[in-house]
Amino acid sequence: MRRGHSGFALWIVLSCGLGANGQSADPSPATPDAVRAHLRSEHFSPLTTVAALPAGLRQALSQLFNAPTLDMADPGAPFQATDVMITPRLPARRLVAAGCSADHCLVYYERGGFAHTWHVALFHWTPAATRFEWGADGPGGLATIGEVQKAVLAGELKGSIGPW
């Protein structure tokens, strides 16, 4: 499903996200306009390590990655940036920036391997439940959660259906 508005085009992920309980994400996630409208009013408190992510968010990310546990390096830490295998084995993903508001968490990370890519994932978050809402491929080079939020609002992100 592709939606566009004023040159802002994003793919909405309908089937890749899983909630904290292992169920498929809501079949009608927020449209790009609704995502942008909501993010305009959100204040995201930065989270600087993987361990600082709420437990429900770590679980939802591991489910999104189809992995039994969250295998993600902290910002600046070594990770598997290329397809050349390194010993000891390093995480395939590295957190770049993350932040949570009262009801959402925004995560920006890089994925190594054959093609080095950057991704943004938005989750509806409460202490009781976490649900993937939207995701996109992102540009490299963003450094803070504020920059990620601005990139979403400016329409700089292209939608993604994975791989995450």
ROLUMTOR-220219 format. One line per 3 residues: number of its first residue (from 1); for each residue x, y, z of C-alpha. Coordinates in pm, whole numbers, m for minus. Example, Ala and Ser with C-alpha at 12.3 -4.5 7.8 and 13.67 -1.06 7.14 Angstrom:
2
1) 1230 m450 780 ~ 1367 m106 714;
END
This chain:
164
1) 0 0 0 ~ 154 328 m101 ~ 32 664 15;
4) 150 1005 m90 ~ 83 1358 24 ~ 261 1669 m101;
7) 552 1466 m234 ~ 580 1268 89 ~ 570 898 3;
10) 608 615 251 ~ 533 247 249 ~ 322 147 545;
13) 427 m179 696 ~ 123 m403 729 ~ 266 m744 798;
16) 622 m721 929 ~ 560 m580 1274 ~ 476 m785 1579;
19) 340 m666 1909 ~ 491 m760 2241 ~ 252 m1053 2266;
22) 366 m1199 1931 ~ 51 m1095 1747 ~ 58 m919 1412;
25) 59 m543 1421 ~ m268 m359 1383 ~ m380 m423 1021;
28) m449 m51 973 ~ m145 131 1113 ~ m131 508 1112;
31) m106 671 772 ~ 205 880 703 ~ 7 1202 758;
34) m121 1074 1092 ~ 230 964 1192 ~ 370 1304 1107;
37) 88 1490 1282 ~ 137 1286 1599 ~ 517 1316 1594;
40) 494 1696 1565 ~ 357 1714 1917 ~ 574 1442 2073;
43) 872 1506 2298 ~ 1109 1208 2290 ~ 1343 1164 2585;
46) 1671 1028 2447 ~ 1784 677 2535 ~ 2156 625 2483;
49) 2207 249 2524 ~ 2025 m69 2428 ~ 1990 m154 2798;
52) 1808 179 2854 ~ 1529 79 2611 ~ 1214 m30 2795;
55) 1187 m410 2827 ~ 873 m423 2612 ~ 1049 m227 2338;
58) 1350 m460 2344 ~ 1113 m757 2312 ~ 917 m593 2028;
61) 1241 m515 1842 ~ 1363 m874 1873 ~ 1028 m992 1737;
64) 1052 m742 1451 ~ 1400 m880 1377 ~ 1264 m1237 1403;
67) 1524 m1318 1668 ~ 1491 m1487 2008 ~ 1677 m1199 2178;
70) 1769 m846 2087 ~ 2111 m862 1925 ~ 2200 m495 1888;
73) 2519 m306 1973 ~ 2521 20 2163 ~ 2592 344 1976;
76) 2956 359 1867 ~ 3026 m3 1963 ~ 3159 m252 1706;
79) 2899 m442 1503 ~ 2889 m655 1186 ~ 2903 m359 945;
82) 2995 m567 637 ~ 2931 m918 507 ~ 3286 m1025 599;
85) 3245 m1244 906 ~ 3437 m1127 1211 ~ 3540 m1343 1504;
88) 3409 m1314 1764 ~ 3063 m1274 1617 ~ 2928 m920 1643;
91) 2566 m799 1644 ~ 2420 m733 1298 ~ 2258 m408 1414;
94) 2374 m103 1606 ~ 2158 150 1783 ~ 2223 505 1665;
97) 1950 701 1846 ~ 1632 622 2034 ~ 1378 807 2240;
100) 1049 751 2414 ~ 758 983 2484 ~ 461 909 2708;
103) 314 669 2450 ~ 563 613 2168 ~ 923 508 2114;
106) 1123 599 1805 ~ 1431 388 1723 ~ 1697 466 1461;
109) 1957 199 1398 ~ 2195 72 1134 ~ 2203 m278 995;
112) 2526 m420 860 ~ 2591 m705 622 ~ 2599 m710 244;
115) 2420 m375 225 ~ 2478 m131 512 ~ 2141 34 577;
118) 1971 259 832 ~ 1616 211 960 ~ 1360 393 1171;
121) 1091 211 1366 ~ 805 369 1558 ~ 633 175 1836;
124) 325 252 2040 ~ 454 197 2391 ~ 304 166 2737;
127) 439 m28 3034 ~ 167 m289 2968 ~ 213 m339 2591;
130) 432 m243 2297 ~ 317 m251 1933 ~ 508 m179 1612;
133) 327 102 1425 ~ 543 216 1136 ~ 887 179 989;
136) 1103 323 714 ~ 1445 308 559 ~ 1643 606 676;
139) 1936 811 560 ~ 2272 755 725 ~ 2426 1031 928;
142) 2149 1123 1169 ~ 2295 1153 1519 ~ 2015 1239 1762;
145) 1655 1143 1817 ~ 1565 1506 1740 ~ 1728 1474 1396;
148) 1537 1149 1336 ~ 1210 1315 1434 ~ 1285 1608 1200;
151) 1364 1368 913 ~ 1028 1195 960 ~ 846 1528 972;
154) 1030 1654 662 ~ 939 1342 461 ~ 1303 1235 416;
157) 1233 868 495 ~ 1119 609 246 ~ 890 332 369;
160) 1014 m19 418 ~ 881 m369 441 ~ 1212 m501 568;
163) 1442 m663 614 ~ 1471 m507 953;
END
